[in-house]
Amino acid sequence: MEALARGLCEHRDQLPSGQVDELLKSLVAEIRRVRALVAGRVGRPRTFDLAEAIGPVISCVRASGLDVRCVVPAGIQVMGRRNCTAQVVLALLDNARKHAPGSAVTLKIAELDGAVALFVEDRGPGIPAELRERVFERGARRDGTAGSGLGLCVAKRLMAEQGGTIECRSRRGGGASFVLRFQEPMPR
């Protein structure tokens, strides 16, 4: 959020007004999301549009310089907690920034076992097989990295609390692939 605000302050004159409006809306949405999470207002799982939930996070992260390629179309409904899902995506993007610097990150969806799955994939060095098994444990991190080992632990907890799952795989062609699976939307 800070990078987005700083970028708007420093480069507002160079951006088209429509882009400024979009970035300001993303900033406001992110402030509201963080305020709700800090206050503990997560609510019960419900159906939400995945692209709308993660859009503000992606805008903020792009403004900070990370190359994020999101091919998640609007209208994909999932069951879960909108703000928690956005926080999980933010943690994964932050993880990619730290451990796969300079790599583009792609977000895409697929159907896995009848459920909607969101893939967050980078093209960095990947996660060693011995760490992949415990990457979601508190304090797990690659030797020589500055991470705290909390981000992925919290991401797993947030996905579990909303009835979803998260797993880590190797990305075909190199890099890491995190797969978020959501509960099926409830019939209306």
SETORSE-742633 format. One line per 8 residues: their letters; for each residue y, x, z of N, C-alpha, C, O. Coordinates in nm, 4 decimals, m for minus. Atoms other than C-alpha are relative to their C-alpha. Last residue first. Layout:
BEGIN
A) Y/X/Z/Y/X/Z/Y/X/Z/Y/X/Z; ...
***
This chain:
BEGIN
RPMPEQFR) m0.1168/0.0810/m0.0398/m2.0090/m2.8313/m0.4743/m0.0325/m0.1464/m0.0041/0.0532/m0.2295/0.0261; m0.0316/0.1060/0.0956/m2.3244/m2.6204/m0.4726/0.1166/m0.0844/0.0495/0.1308/m0.1072/0.1696; 0.0566/0.1281/m0.0392/m2.2983/m2.3174/m0.2439/0.0338/m0.1041/m0.1055/0.1430/m0.1006/m0.1623; m0.0966/0.1023/m0.0398/m2.2269/m1.9914/m0.4176/m0.0697/m0.1297/0.0369/m0.1711/m0.1664/m0.0225; m0.0293/0.0923/0.1100/m2.5204/m1.7504/m0.4168/0.1045/m0.0998/0.0481/0.1020/m0.1414/0.1639; 0.0768/0.1234/m0.0080/m2.4950/m1.4900/m0.1479/0.0350/m0.0839/m0.1221/0.1428/m0.0701/m0.1800; m0.0574/0.1122/m0.0735/m2.3391/m1.1681/m0.2657/m0.0975/m0.1148/0.0068/m0.1865/m0.1284/m0.0772; 0.0618/0.1281/0.0372/m2.4829/m0.8361/m0.3701/0.0537/m0.1078/0.0920/0.0648/m0.0897/0.2133
LVFSAGGG) m0.0271/0.1046/m0.0991/m2.2683/m0.5205/m0.3589/m0.0623/m0.1286/m0.0516/m0.0289/m0.1742/m0.1609; 0.0301/0.1355/0.0455/m2.4111/m0.2262/m0.5548/0.0210/m0.0969/0.1156/m0.0458/m0.0883/0.2186; 0.0161/0.0858/m0.1167/m2.2678/0.1227/m0.5113/m0.0139/m0.1425/m0.0502/0.0637/m0.1874/m0.1346; m0.0096/0.1422/0.0310/m2.3247/0.3611/m0.8008/m0.0266/m0.0771/0.1289/m0.1349/m0.0679/0.1867; 0.0533/0.0936/m0.0989/m2.2663/0.7340/m0.7621/0.0222/m0.1431/m0.0469/0.1190/m0.1725/m0.1170; m0.0930/0.0722/m0.0856/m2.2210/0.9986/m1.0281/m0.0715/m0.0932/0.0958/m0.1942/m0.0944/0.1046; m0.0638/m0.0752/m0.1076/m2.4280/1.1226/m1.3154/0.1003/m0.0834/0.0769/0.1630/m0.1742/0.0224; m0.0982/m0.0896/0.0592/m2.5371/0.9851/m1.6545/0.0751/0.0822/0.1033/0.1600/0.1637/0.0672
RRSRCEIT) 0.0583/m0.0595/0.1201/m2.7134/0.6865/m1.4979/0.1075/0.0849/m0.0676/0.2177/0.0358/m0.0923; m0.0479/0.0603/0.1245/m2.5404/0.6338/m1.1655/m0.0669/0.0711/m0.1176/m0.0744/0.1939/m0.1211; m0.0565/m0.0979/0.0927/m2.7457/0.7295/m0.8617/0.0442/m0.0754/m0.1243/m0.0234/m0.1680/m0.1691; 0.0929/m0.0506/0.1006/m2.7879/0.4457/m0.6182/0.0655/0.1165/m0.0732/0.1851/0.1416/m0.0589; m0.0484/m0.1159/0.0750/m2.6237/0.3232/m0.2989/m0.1102/0.0463/m0.0941/m0.2263/0.0585/m0.0553; 0.0927/m0.1116/0.0122/m2.6820/m0.0197/m0.1512/0.0627/0.1075/m0.0874/0.1551/0.0822/m0.1647; m0.0564/m0.1119/0.0751/m2.4702/m0.3033/m0.0200/m0.1055/0.1084/m0.0047/m0.1736/0.1339/0.0946; 0.0583/m0.1318/m0.0213/m2.5853/m0.6440/0.1006/0.0781/0.1033/m0.0808/0.1533/0.0693/m0.1721
GGQEAMLR) 0.0273/m0.0804/0.1186/m2.4420/m0.9904/0.1433/m0.0659/0.1312/0.0363/m0.0985/0.1561/0.1524; 0.1252/0.0415/0.0617/m2.4479/m1.2580/0.4138/m0.0347/0.0758/m0.1264/m0.1229/0.0338/m0.2011; m0.0283/0.1106/0.0910/m2.0821/m1.2251/0.5122/m0.1238/m0.0426/m0.0797/m0.1144/m0.1186/m0.1761; m0.0615/0.1117/m0.0729/m2.1582/m1.0209/0.8229/0.0328/m0.1172/m0.0907/0.0446/m0.2301/m0.0429; 0.1046/0.0709/m0.0753/m2.3962/m0.8015/0.6221/0.0569/m0.1221/0.0707/m0.0062/m0.2278/0.0734; 0.0842/0.0722/0.0964/m2.1226/m0.7081/0.3710/m0.1070/m0.0806/0.0731/m0.1333/m0.1952/0.0366; m0.0765/0.1116/0.0557/m1.8772/m0.6254/0.6495/m0.0817/m0.0796/m0.1013/m0.0725/m0.2023/m0.1059; m0.0122/0.1043/m0.1024/m2.1370/m0.4151/0.8338/0.0739/m0.1217/m0.0559/0.0320/m0.2352/m0.0334
KAVCLGLG) 0.1318/0.0641/m0.0147/m2.2250/m0.2208/0.5184/0.0066/m0.1143/0.1020/m0.0497/m0.2216/0.0801; 0.0260/0.0799/0.1212/m1.8581/m0.1524/0.4435/m0.1333/m0.0732/0.0116/m0.1431/m0.1908/m0.0232; m0.0767/0.1247/m0.0135/m1.8000/m0.0404/0.8048/m0.0245/m0.0902/m0.1206/m0.0364/m0.2118/m0.1053; 0.0618/0.0717/m0.1120/m2.0772/0.2193/0.7747/0.0686/m0.1359/0.0188/0.0023/m0.2383/0.0349; 0.1174/0.0673/0.0548/m1.9428/0.3192/0.4327/m0.0769/m0.0761/0.1068/m0.1396/m0.1778/0.0773; m0.0324/0.0957/0.1059/m1.5992/0.3917/0.5740/m0.1193/m0.0759/m0.0531/m0.1149/m0.1984/m0.0639; m0.0123/0.1383/m0.0486/m1.7094/0.5523/0.9017/0.0159/m0.1026/m0.1122/m0.0289/m0.2164/m0.0979; 0.1320/0.0605/m0.0032/m1.8409/0.8962/0.8029/0.0024/m0.1422/0.0526/m0.1007/m0.1945/0.0951
SGATGDRR) 0.0391/0.0293/m0.1378/m1.5135/1.0570/0.9028/m0.1415/m0.0555/0.0096/m0.2007/m0.0577/0.1175; 0.0163/0.1396/m0.0373/m1.4473/1.2240/0.5692/m0.0476/m0.0170/0.1433/m0.1010/0.0756/0.2044; m0.0920/0.0362/m0.1081/m1.3254/1.5825/0.5450/m0.0163/m0.1439/0.0460/0.0544/m0.1866/0.1373; m0.0995/0.1008/0.0375/m1.6161/1.7097/0.3438/0.0820/m0.0396/0.1214/0.0399/m0.0235/0.2360; m0.1208/m0.0565/0.0578/m1.7968/2.0408/0.3978/0.1033/m0.1012/m0.0440/0.2043/m0.0634/m0.1033; m0.0518/m0.1213/m0.0640/m2.1390/1.8917/0.4527/0.1242/0.0487/m0.0733/0.1305/0.0461/m0.1962; 0.0435/m0.1238/0.0641/m2.1754/1.5444/0.3013/0.0617/0.1188/0.0725/0.1773/0.1133/0.1143; m0.0906/m0.0533/0.1017/m2.1217/1.2561/0.5379/m0.0569/0.1294/m0.0547/m0.1402/0.1947/0.0081
AGREFVRE) 0.0666/m0.0682/0.1108/m2.3075/1.0301/0.7781/0.1040/0.0466/m0.1018/0.1894/m0.0306/m0.1451; m0.0122/m0.1451/m0.0053/m2.1027/0.9571/1.0922/m0.0669/0.0749/m0.1135/m0.0548/0.1972/m0.1210; m0.1245/m0.0492/m0.0607/m2.2166/0.5965/1.1298/m0.0031/0.1526/0.0080/m0.0985/0.2112/0.0592; 0.0056/m0.0210/m0.1441/m2.5109/0.5301/0.9004/0.1330/0.0551/0.0497/0.2000/0.1310/m0.0204; m0.0684/0.1096/m0.0690/m2.4367/0.3917/0.5542/m0.0056/0.0113/0.1520/0.0464/m0.0749/0.2228; m0.1439/m0.0045/0.0273/m2.5170/0.7192/0.3746/0.0788/m0.1105/0.0730/0.1993/m0.0967/0.0943; m0.0705/0.0255/m0.1252/m2.8594/0.7364/0.5399/0.1520/m0.0064/m0.0157/0.2253/0.0026/0.0828; 0.0790/0.0849/m0.0902/m3.1002/0.7157/0.2479/0.0762/m0.0370/0.1266/0.0492/m0.1407/0.1871
RLEAPIGP) m0.0036/0.1373/0.0505/m2.8417/0.8488/0.0015/m0.0738/m0.0961/0.0929/m0.0347/m0.2120/0.1065; m0.1101/0.0695/m0.0660/m2.8022/1.1653/0.2122/0.0045/m0.1476/m0.0400/0.0507/m0.2316/0.0372; 0.0240/m0.0013/m0.1445/m3.1438/1.3097/0.1222/0.1106/m0.0700/0.0777/0.0857/m0.1199/0.1874; 0.1061/0.0941/m0.0380/m3.1032/1.1975/m0.2402/m0.0210/m0.0050/0.1507/m0.0410/m0.1128/0.2066; 0.1340/m0.0598/m0.0055/m2.7738/1.3841/m0.2790/m0.1025/m0.0995/0.0542/m0.0720/m0.1803/0.1420; 0.0385/m0.0176/m0.1402/m2.4806/1.1558/m0.3535/m0.1407/0.0563/0.0023/m0.2319/m0.0021/m0.0563; 0.1060/0.0855/m0.0525/m2.3168/1.1785/m0.6932/m0.0290/0.0301/0.1457/0.0351/0.1155/0.2071; 0.1241/m0.0751/m0.0204/m2.1219/1.4732/m0.8342/m0.1161/m0.0858/0.0501/m0.2300/m0.0392/0.0536
GRDEVFLA) m0.0105/m0.1248/m0.0754/m1.8485/1.2486/m0.9742/m0.1347/0.0673/0.0155/m0.2249/0.0456/m0.0655; 0.0647/m0.1009/0.0829/m1.8691/0.9864/m1.2469/0.0105/0.1382/0.0649/0.0187/0.2406/m0.0029; m0.0848/m0.1139/0.0355/m1.7886/0.6860/m1.0310/m0.0821/0.0985/m0.0823/m0.2030/0.0819/m0.0987; 0.0630/m0.1236/0.0455/m1.9443/0.3419/m1.0051/0.1028/0.1076/m0.0339/0.2058/0.0813/m0.0961; m0.1154/m0.0889/m0.0109/m1.8620/0.0237/m0.8139/m0.0549/0.1389/m0.0275/m0.1273/0.1954/0.0544; 0.0281/m0.1431/0.0058/m2.1187/m0.2377/m0.9198/0.1322/0.0751/0.0062/0.2247/0.0446/m0.0691; m0.1160/m0.0778/0.0420/m2.0665/m0.5996/m0.8121/m0.0379/0.1464/0.0083/m0.0794/0.1938/0.1141; m0.0113/m0.1363/m0.0531/m2.3833/m0.8076/m0.7951/0.1234/0.0658/m0.0602/0.1471/0.0581/m0.1807
VAGDLEAI) m0.1070/m0.0782/0.0608/m2.4062/m1.1849/m0.8375/0.0048/0.1356/0.0693/0.0024/0.1441/0.1921; m0.1252/m0.0064/m0.0755/m2.7424/m1.3185/m0.7258/0.1031/0.0812/m0.0784/0.0679/0.1649/m0.1615; m0.0624/0.1317/m0.0114/m3.0491/m1.4381/m0.9184/0.1307/m0.0027/0.0766/0.1861/m0.1103/0.0993; 0.0859/0.0880/m0.0790/m3.2457/m1.1184/m0.8562/0.0657/m0.1351/0.0262/0.0540/m0.1902/0.1357; 0.1173/m0.0694/m0.0511/m2.9587/m0.9113/m0.9891/m0.0774/m0.0965/0.0887/m0.0244/m0.1487/0.1868; 0.0862/0.0850/m0.0814/m2.6912/m1.0678/m1.2097/m0.1217/0.0824/0.0395/m0.1885/0.1405/m0.0460; 0.1269/0.0314/0.0656/m2.4291/m0.8258/m1.3277/m0.0733/m0.0972/0.0906/m0.0366/m0.1166/0.2065; 0.0942/0.0907/m0.0648/m2.0715/m0.7354/m1.2440/m0.1258/m0.0149/m0.0843/m0.1269/0.0127/m0.2042
KLTVASGP) 0.0588/0.0960/0.0936/m1.8467/m0.4432/m1.3241/m0.0979/m0.0883/0.0750/m0.1427/m0.0543/0.1846; 0.0518/0.1160/m0.0719/m1.6146/m0.2055/m1.1397/m0.0482/m0.0998/m0.1039/0.0264/m0.1379/m0.1941; 0.0191/0.1246/0.0741/m1.5643/0.1364/m1.2968/m0.0567/m0.1060/0.0927/m0.1502/m0.0806/0.1687; 0.0903/0.0884/m0.0730/m1.4196/0.4407/m1.1223/m0.0056/m0.1318/m0.0763/0.0978/m0.1882/m0.1121; m0.0314/0.1426/0.0129/m1.2661/0.7218/m1.3261/m0.1032/m0.0779/0.0811/m0.2169/m0.0336/0.0974; 0.0944/0.0879/0.0687/m1.3304/1.0669/m1.1881/0.0563/m0.1409/m0.0111/0.1191/m0.1917/0.0818; m0.0219/m0.0070/0.1436/m1.0470/1.3042/m1.1024/m0.0911/m0.0900/m0.0812/m0.0721/m0.1050/m0.2019; m0.1395/m0.0102/0.0444/m1.1743/1.3510/m0.7501/0.0103/0.0178/m0.1509/m0.0652/0.0934/m0.2121
AHKRANDL) 0.0115/m0.0143/0.1454/m1.5330/1.2318/m0.6969/0.1404/0.0120/m0.0581/0.1778/m0.0653/m0.1464; 0.1224/m0.0718/0.0338/m1.5772/1.2676/m0.3193/m0.0250/0.0168/m0.1494/m0.1160/0.0894/m0.1894; 0.0280/m0.1191/m0.0810/m1.2359/1.1764/m0.1824/m0.1133/0.0852/m0.0568/m0.1049/0.2080/m0.0583; m0.1164/m0.0891/0.0083/m1.1143/0.9341/m0.4525/m0.0282/0.1316/0.0731/0.0087/0.2388/0.0251; 0.0036/m0.0643/0.1317/m1.4637/0.7835/m0.4794/0.1157/0.0982/m0.0151/0.0985/0.2061/m0.0718; 0.1113/m0.0938/m0.0030/m1.4675/0.7138/m0.1041/m0.0088/0.0766/m0.1325/m0.0298/0.1979/m0.1334; m0.0489/m0.1136/m0.0779/m1.1246/0.5512/m0.1280/m0.1067/0.1089/0.0069/m0.0752/0.2277/m0.0004; m0.0959/m0.0695/0.0857/m1.2570/0.3282/m0.4051/0.0569/0.1226/0.0702/0.0763/0.2271/0.0081
LALVVQAT) 0.0754/m0.0670/0.1063/m1.5607/0.2386/m0.1937/0.0923/0.0770/m0.0938/0.0586/0.1874/m0.1369; 0.0735/m0.1126/m0.0595/m1.3485/0.1647/0.1138/m0.0760/0.0775/m0.1071/m0.0792/0.2005/m0.1040; m0.0977/m0.1045/m0.0329/m1.1090/m0.0509/m0.0926/m0.0701/0.1233/0.0579/m0.0367/0.2360/0.0214; m0.0367/m0.0629/0.1275/m1.4038/m0.2442/m0.2363/0.1015/0.1119/0.0238/0.0917/0.2183/m0.0374; 0.1153/m0.0788/0.0433/m1.5335/m0.3100/0.1157/0.0331/0.0735/m0.1301/0.0044/0.1924/m0.1437; 0.0036/m0.1199/m0.0843/m1.1881/m0.4217/0.2306/m0.1160/0.0909/m0.0393/m0.1013/0.2131/m0.0400; m0.1080/m0.0878/0.0454/m1.1575/m0.6640/m0.0634/m0.0004/0.1296/0.0799/0.0235/0.2365/0.0236; 0.0428/m0.0556/0.1283/m1.4973/m0.8094/0.0274/0.1056/0.0961/m0.0541/0.0722/0.2039/m0.1031
CNRRGMVQ) 0.0991/m0.1033/m0.0311/m1.3838/m0.8517/0.3875/m0.0501/0.0665/m0.1280/m0.0696/0.1879/m0.1320; m0.0696/m0.1175/m0.0532/m1.0714/m1.0338/0.2755/m0.0962/0.1131/0.0329/m0.0635/0.2303/0.0143; m0.0919/m0.0590/0.0969/m1.2632/m1.2785/0.0521/0.0632/0.1299/0.0510/0.0582/0.2319/m0.0177; m0.1335/m0.0014/m0.0611/m1.5425/m1.3536/0.2940/0.0915/0.0825/m0.0894/0.0734/0.2031/m0.1058; m0.0247/m0.1084/m0.0935/m1.8688/m1.4497/0.1297/0.1356/m0.0164/0.0643/0.1867/m0.1276/0.0781; m0.0066/0.0493/m0.1371/m2.0120/m1.6695/m0.1413/0.0186/0.1191/0.0913/m0.0564/0.2164/0.0839; 0.0997/m0.0550/m0.0911/m1.9354/m1.5691/m0.4978/0.0197/m0.0628/0.1369/0.1247/m0.1198/0.1667; m0.0021/0.0498/m0.1368/m1.7557/m1.7341/m0.7872/m0.1143/0.0609/0.0801/m0.2293/0.0632/0.0362
IGAPVVCR) 0.1309/m0.0290/m0.0596/m1.6958/m1.5420/m1.1086/0.0080/m0.0380/0.1477/0.0772/0.0274/0.2257; 0.0886/0.1155/0.0005/m1.3942/m1.7203/m1.2598/m0.1389/0.0255/0.0549/m0.2186/m0.0678/0.0643; m0.0393/0.1087/m0.0904/m1.1862/m1.4198/m1.3576/m0.1039/m0.1110/m0.0104/m0.1678/m0.1287/m0.1141; m0.0807/0.1104/0.0525/m1.3727/m1.1420/m1.5348/0.0363/m0.1018/0.1083/m0.0349/m0.1177/0.2075; 0.0458/0.1197/m0.0702/m1.4805/m0.8217/m1.3592/0.0865/m0.1158/m0.0487/0.2060/m0.1203/m0.0193; 0.0430/0.0944/0.1031/m1.4264/m0.5381/m1.6061/m0.0648/m0.1222/0.0646/m0.1630/m0.1764/0.0139; 0.0624/0.1214/m0.0522/m1.2244/m0.3188/m1.3725/m0.0320/m0.0951/m0.1148/0.0573/m0.1398/m0.1868; 0.0271/0.0847/0.1167/m1.1498/0.0347/m1.4815/m0.0790/m0.1206/0.0480/m0.1984/m0.1110/0.0762
VDLGSARV) 0.0952/0.1076/m0.0272/m0.9904/0.2247/m1.1950/m0.0103/m0.0879/m0.1232/0.0898/m0.1383/m0.1742; 0.0337/0.0656/0.1272/m0.8225/0.5611/m1.2582/m0.1103/m0.1019/0.0267/m0.2274/m0.0658/0.0387; 0.1426/0.0022/0.0318/m0.6855/0.6501/m0.9132/m0.0221/m0.0781/m0.1292/0.0340/m0.1862/m0.1474; 0.0447/m0.1009/0.0947/m0.3133/0.7352/m0.9109/m0.1477/0.0012/m0.0341/m0.1891/0.0795/m0.1197; 0.0077/m0.1275/m0.0711/m0.1720/0.5575/m0.6048/m0.0591/0.1108/m0.0874/m0.0705/0.2252/m0.0435; m0.1369/m0.0495/m0.0200/m0.0591/0.2687/m0.8255/0.0008/0.1337/0.0733/0.0960/0.2109/0.0611; m0.0467/m0.0557/0.1285/m0.4207/0.2273/m0.9367/0.1395/0.0598/0.0158/0.1689/0.1658/m0.0395; 0.0689/m0.1267/0.0174/m0.5224/0.1862/m0.5713/0.0402/0.0654/m0.1329/0.0573/0.1871/m0.1396
CSIVPGIA) m0.0531/m0.0991/m0.0951/m0.2601/m0.0810/m0.5124/m0.0635/0.1365/m0.0210/0.0061/0.2380/m0.0183; m0.1382/m0.0317/0.0381/m0.3508/m0.2750/m0.8270/0.0596/0.1072/0.0903/0.1248/0.2000/0.0424; 0.0056/m0.0844/0.1199/m0.7235/m0.2508/m0.7457/0.1406/0.0388/m0.0451/0.1639/0.1540/m0.0816; 0.0474/m0.1317/m0.0423/m0.6700/m0.3842/m0.3947/0.0022/0.0954/m0.1189/0.0487/0.2088/m0.1078; m0.1085/m0.0713/m0.0693/m0.4602/m0.6725/m0.5302/m0.0395/0.1400/0.0476/0.0420/0.2321/0.0425; m0.1126/m0.0374/0.0860/m0.7313/m0.7657/m0.7834/0.1126/0.0732/0.0711/0.1554/0.1782/0.0234; m0.0103/m0.1462/0.0082/m1.0278/m0.7614/m0.5429/0.1196/0.0467/m0.0827/0.1528/0.1653/m0.0801; 0.0075/m0.0652/m0.1315/m1.0060/m1.1215/m0.4240/0.0234/0.1499/m0.0089/0.0914/0.2072/0.0763
EALDFTRP) m0.1239/0.0274/m0.0738/m0.8845/m1.2697/m0.7535/0.0008/0.0736/0.1346/0.1055/0.1207/0.1791; m0.1091/m0.0749/0.0641/m1.1665/m1.0995/m0.9451/0.1322/m0.0210/0.0728/0.2100/0.0731/0.0880; 0.0129/m0.1431/m0.0279/m1.4296/m1.2278/m0.6988/0.1166/0.0803/m0.0583/0.1720/0.1664/0.0100; m0.0012/m0.0681/0.1285/m1.3202/m1.5924/m0.7076/0.0039/0.1509/0.0265/0.0981/0.2009/0.0880; m0.1294/m0.0500/0.0469/m1.4147/m1.7474/m0.3735/m0.0181/0.0698/m0.1343/m0.1292/0.1069/m0.1722; m0.0047/m0.0387/0.1407/m1.6918/m1.9548/m0.2170/0.1405/0.0469/m0.0363/0.2396/m0.0157/0.0012; m0.0259/0.1117/0.0916/m1.7050/m1.9577/0.1604/0.0045/0.0526/m0.1419/0.0043/0.1738/m0.1636; 0.0188/m0.0207/0.1438/m1.8214/m1.7337/0.4443/0.0257/m0.1291/m0.0787/m0.0121/m0.2386/m0.0371
RGVRGAVL) 0.1419/0.0075/0.0358/m1.6705/m1.8191/0.7821/m0.0137/0.0226/m0.1499/0.0818/0.0022/m0.2249; 0.0526/0.1303/0.0392/m1.3288/m1.7018/0.8814/m0.1485/0.0044/m0.0308/m0.2127/0.1092/m0.0244; 0.0836/m0.0187/0.1175/m1.2075/m1.3421/0.8843/m0.0597/m0.1315/m0.0489/m0.0974/m0.1422/m0.1655; 0.0124/0.1295/0.0691/m0.9130/m1.3868/1.1162/m0.0798/0.0189/m0.1283/m0.0232/0.0269/m0.2373; 0.1344/0.0538/m0.0192/m0.9672/m1.0852/1.3414/m0.0218/m0.1349/m0.0657/m0.1184/m0.2045/m0.0343; m0.0052/0.1098/m0.0969/m0.5943/m1.0159/1.3723/m0.1376/m0.0617/0.0251/m0.1524/m0.1491/0.1105; m0.0389/m0.0578/m0.1291/m0.6426/m0.6785/1.2023/0.0010/m0.1069/0.1090/m0.0357/m0.0802/0.2234; 0.1118/m0.0786/m0.0515/m0.8332/m0.8466/0.9187/0.0311/0.0571/0.1375/m0.0532/0.0531/0.2271
ARVRRIEA) 0.1080/0.0909/m0.0400/m0.5668/m1.1143/0.8709/m0.1185/0.0771/0.0581/m0.1766/0.0350/0.1582; m0.0439/0.0703/m0.1211/m0.2832/m0.8580/0.8711/m0.1104/m0.0925/0.0506/m0.1364/m0.0978/0.1708; 0.0140/m0.0941/m0.1109/m0.4748/m0.6431/0.6217/0.0411/m0.0659/0.1309/m0.0237/m0.0454/0.2336; 0.1425/m0.0244/m0.0219/m0.5150/m0.9364/0.3831/m0.0203/0.0914/0.1208/m0.1037/0.0628/0.2068; 0.0599/0.1193/m0.0624/m0.1524/m1.0485/0.4190/m0.1468/0.0237/0.0338/m0.1932/m0.0153/0.1409; m0.0556/0.0078/m0.1359/m0.0235/m0.6958/0.3493/m0.0594/m0.1195/0.0737/m0.0964/m0.1077/0.1905; 0.0663/m0.1018/m0.0817/m0.2588/m0.6692/0.0509/0.0509/m0.0012/0.1435/m0.0280/0.0141/0.2368; 0.1376/0.0443/m0.0248/m0.1381/m0.9986/m0.0958/m0.0746/0.0994/0.0883/m0.1499/0.0591/0.1770
VLSKLLED) m0.0068/0.1096/m0.0967/0.2270/m0.8923/m0.0551/m0.1412/m0.0478/0.0354/m0.1713/m0.0715/0.1524; m0.0391/m0.0585/m0.1279/0.1567/m0.5619/m0.2321/0.0047/m0.1064/0.1096/m0.0451/m0.0839/0.2199; 0.1168/m0.0707/m0.0530/m0.0310/m0.7344/m0.5119/0.0304/0.0591/0.1365/m0.0533/0.0545/0.2267; 0.0944/0.1033/m0.0441/0.2576/m0.9778/m0.5644/m0.1247/0.0644/0.0604/m0.1773/0.0163/0.1607; m0.0534/0.0574/m0.1240/0.4999/m0.6825/m0.5760/m0.0928/m0.1082/0.0549/m0.1142/m0.1156/0.1759; 0.0218/m0.0964/m0.1075/0.2800/m0.5056/m0.8317/0.0523/m0.0518/0.1334/m0.0105/m0.0305/0.2371; 0.1437/m0.0062/m0.0289/0.2645/m0.8122/m1.0560/m0.0282/0.0952/0.1161/m0.1087/0.0640/0.2039; 0.0377/0.1246/m0.0675/0.6427/m0.8663/m1.0338/m0.1474/0.0020/0.0400/m0.1821/m0.0372/0.1514
VQGSPLQD) m0.0579/m0.0078/m0.1347/0.7099/m0.5018/m1.1194/m0.0402/m0.1230/0.0792/m0.0807/m0.1120/0.1950; 0.0867/m0.0907/m0.0755/0.4700/m0.5305/m1.4132/0.0511/0.0167/0.1426/m0.0281/0.0258/0.2364; 0.1275/0.0681/m0.0261/0.6519/m0.8369/m1.5434/m0.0949/0.0853/0.0813/m0.1670/0.0344/0.1671; m0.0178/0.0916/m0.1133/0.9886/m0.6607/m1.5034/m0.1297/m0.0751/0.0340/m0.1562/m0.1024/0.1511; m0.0388/0.1334/0.0470/0.8760/m0.3754/m1.7296/0.0046/m0.0967/0.1184/m0.0728/m0.0829/0.2132; 0.1090/0.0957/0.0176/0.8621/m0.0465/m1.5393/0.0527/m0.1315/m0.0561/0.1624/m0.1746/m0.0207; 0.0791/m0.0387/0.1166/1.1028/0.2473/m1.5758/m0.1133/m0.0989/m0.0307/m0.1829/m0.0839/m0.1311; m0.0827/0.0081/0.1203/1.3723/0.1092/m1.3440/m0.0793/0.0281/m0.1274/m0.0397/m0.0148/m0.2358
RHECLGRA) m0.0252/0.1403/0.0352/1.1149/0.0440/m1.0706/0.0771/m0.0133/m0.1310/0.0477/m0.1019/m0.2114; 0.0144/0.0195/0.1447/1.0023/0.4065/m1.0711/0.0292/m0.1420/m0.0475/m0.0025/m0.1766/m0.1613; m0.0381/m0.1148/0.0818/1.0922/0.5508/m0.7299/0.0032/m0.0282/m0.1496/0.0771/0.0376/m0.2228; m0.1337/m0.0494/m0.0355/1.0972/0.2378/m0.5161/0.0470/0.1079/m0.0976/0.1625/0.1084/m0.1402; m0.0980/0.1017/0.0392/0.8020/0.0799/m0.6948/0.1423/0.0455/0.0292/0.2329/0.0233/m0.0511; m0.0090/0.0012/0.1457/0.6019/0.4001/m0.6669/0.1005/m0.1011/m0.0508/0.1754/m0.0737/m0.1445; m0.0747/m0.1197/0.0379/0.6768/0.4261/m0.2960/0.0206/0.0051/m0.1512/0.1300/0.0358/m0.1987; m0.1398/0.0217/m0.0377/0.5666/0.0665/m0.2394/0.0871/0.1189/m0.0411/0.1979/0.1013/m0.0918
LAEM) m0.0551/0.1026/0.0879/0.2441/0.1240/m0.4330/0.1474/m0.0229/0.0299/0.2288/m0.0287/m0.0624; m0.0188/m0.0614/0.1316/0.1726/0.4501/m0.2544/0.0603/m0.0991/m0.0983/0.1452/m0.0629/m0.1797; m0.1148/m0.0900/m0.0062/0.2327/0.2846/0.0840/0.0284/0.0626/m0.1366/0.1439/0.0733/m0.1780; m0.1186/0.0835/0.0000/0.0000/0.0000/0.0000/0.1243/0.0875/0.0000/0.2227/0.0588/m0.0682
***
